[in-house]
Amino acid sequence: MYACDIMSDVANKILLIVLDGASDRPVEGRTPLSEADKPNLDALAYGGINGIMDTVGPGIRPGSDTSHLAILGYDPYKYYTGRGPFEAAGVGIDVKGGDIAFRVNFATVENGVVIDRRAGRISDTDGLAKAINEEVKVPGIEVIFKRSTGHRGALVLRGRGLSAAISDTDPKKEGLPIKECHALDDTPEAKRTAEAVNSISRQVLSLLDGMPENLERKRQGLPPGNAILIRGAGEVPHIPPFQERYGLKGAVIAAAGLIIGIGKMCGLEHIPVGSMEVEASGSSARAKMKKALETLETHDFVLVNIKGADEAGHDGDFEKKKSFLEATDAAFKDVLKLKDVLVIVTVDHSTPVSIKDHSADPVPIMMHGPGIRIDDVASYNELVAYKGGLHRIRGMDVMPIALDLINRTKKFGA
Ligand SMILES: O=C(O)[C@H](O)COP(=O)(O)O
C-alpha cells in the first residue's frame, strides 16, 4: 500500500514534437526509425505509453497540412480550405478574405517537361522570387509571391471575382508537362482565376531561365529553377483560436513555412529559430528543441516540427533518413528530464522511401510524463508501437487525451 501522501508530479504543460514524415514501410523488415540508433527517443518510449495513429483516418493518405490540423484538434474536413493559405501565412503574407493562395515549387523544366519538381532542392531563390514579384503581371489582379523554405514558395492572387475552384499545374511526377490550370466549376470566377494562373505560369517560364542565378546553376551542372509548379488553391480558413479552444497559450517552432502558417492560423505564437531552411543535420533540431524548452517557461503548449526525415523519404534515401533520425535523437536528451510536462512524440504521415511520397500507413505516437500508464514498448518505431497502451488512435484523439493527462478536461456528465 502506498501512503496517500506520496505526491507524484502532475503535468500542466504539453510539448508536442512532430517528426515530419519519419515513419516508413519495412524494407526487408527494417525501417529508418527501427534501425536508427536513438537512445533518447527509445528511453522516452520505454518510460511512456505508445501506440499507432491514423492522423486523419485509416487508409487516408494525409498531407502535412491536414494531418497537423487533426493533431491540433481541428477537423480537416471542417477547417481545411487548401494548402495555399497556410503556406502563405507561413511566409508572412497576410492572406485576406477573397484572396486565393497557393503552394508553389521552384522546378526544372526542359521543353515544357518537368524534369525535377524541386529544381535539385534549390535553396537560394531570393532573386528568382524578387523577379516574379516585380515582373509578373495580370490585369486587374494583384500578384503576390514570396519564397518559402528551400524549393518552396507561396503565391497569392488578390482582386475581385476570384475562386479557389481550380486545378493544379503541378503534375506531381517528373517526366510530365506542366499541367494547364482548369476551372473546377463553370463559374466565371473559376475560369478567370484559371486563366490568371496559366498566364503566371507562362510568364515565369520565359522570365527565369535566363536569369544569372540559373545560368550559374547550369554552369555548375545543377538543375535550374526555371519554372514554378502551382498547387493547393485555397481561401483563408476561419479557425477558432487555440487559446479559446483549449485555454492554453501555445507556440509553434518549425522550419517549414507550412507548419509555421498552420500554427499562426490556429493562433499559436511563432517562435523563430535559426534559418528558414529545413534541418540538414541534427544541430538545427537541437536548436529547435532547446528553444522549445525555453518557450515552455512562458507558454503552456509548444508544437515543434522537425522536417528533415520527410525530405529524405521524398528522396527515397533510407540511409539519409536513418542518419538524420540518429542525429536528431540528441535533441531529446533534455526532454527526458522534464518533470511537469506531458511530452508527445509523433509523426504527421509516413513517407516511405519505397514510394518517395506520403502514405496512409499509421504513424508511431508516444506520450511520456506524470500519470502515464507505462507500457512494455521499449523502442520508438512504427513496427512495435502498436503493442503499446494507446493501441490505435486518430489524430483528432491527441488533444482530448493530452488535455486529460494535464487535467484540463471537463467531466461529461454530473
Ligand atoms: O516538403 C514538402 O513541402 C511536402 O511535404 C512535399 O512537397 P514536394 O513534394 O512538392 O516537395
The ligand as a Gaussian input file, in Angstrom:
#p B3LYP/6-31G(d) Opt

LIG

0 1
 O        8.109000      19.039000     -48.282000
 C        7.002000      19.454000     -48.609000
 O        6.698000      20.659000     -48.768000
 C        5.942000      18.417000     -48.882000
 O        5.906000      17.512000     -47.819000
 C        6.290000      17.685000     -50.170000
 O        6.159000      18.614000     -51.204000
 P        7.040000      18.438000     -52.524000
 O        6.899000      17.000000     -52.965000
 O        6.388000      19.391000     -53.512000
 O        8.428000      18.803000     -52.154000

